Amino acid sequence: MPLYDYKCLKCGNEFEALVLRQLEPPSCPECKGTKLEQMLSTFRVDSANTREAPLKDGQRRRDKARKDYNMAQLAYEKEHRH
């Protein structure tokens, strides 16, 4: 089903509307105006792969930061032993 983004030219409100060919064109939910500009719609892709990649990247960064911290701690302790 086609979902479109619109901007009302009367009041400036931006909204989404489901548009079917059999029905009347949409109107602004704020002012009920019918002079609308169809906006460029965007979409989002969501899958296991798109969620997994940032998670793995975050884990790698956390592991590297932990390793760097531990190495710095060992160097500090080595320098400051009595």
N, C-alpha and C positions, 0 to 999 in steps of 0.2 A: 504494500500500500504506500502510495507516495506521500511522504511527509516533507513539507516545504517550510523554509524560514521566510518570514515577511517582515517588512517595516511599513508602518502606517505613515503615509505622507501628511496626514492631518495632525496627528498628535506625537509622532515619533516613536511610538511603542513598537518594540520588536517582539515577535511571537512565532510559534510553530503552528502549522495547521495541516491536518490530514485532508487532502484534496482528492475527491473522486469525480470523475468526468460527469456523472449523472446529476450531481448536486450543484447548487449555486456556488459561485466563487466565495472564498472566505471573507469575513469582515473582521475588523479590529475588535478584540474582546474588551478594550478600554473605552473607545469612543464610538464603536460600531461603524467607523468609516470604511468605505470600500475602495478608496484610492490607495492601493498598496504597491510596494516595490518588492519583487521577489528577490531574496538575498541568495548568495551562494551558500548552499548547505554544506556542512562538513559531516564527516562520519568518523566513528571510532572503531578500530579493529581490536577485538579482545579475544585472546585464545590462551591456551596453556603456555605456548611458546613465548608470547609477548609478555606474560606475567613472570615467567621463569627467568628470562634474560636479565632484567634489572635486579631480581632477587640474587642471582648468582654473582652479578657484578658487585652488589653491596656486600655479600659475604666475602668475596676476594679482597675488597678494600678493607673490611674489618679485620680479616686475618693478617693482611700486610701491616696495618696499623698496630695490631697487637704484637706482631713479630718485631717491628721497629721499636716499640716501647720496651719490650723485654730486652732487646739488645742494648738499648740506651741505659736501662736499669743495671744490667750486668757491667757495662763499662763504668758507670758511676760508682758502683760498689767496689770494683777492682781498684779504681783510683783513690777511694777514700777509706780503704782498710787501714787499720792501725798496725 
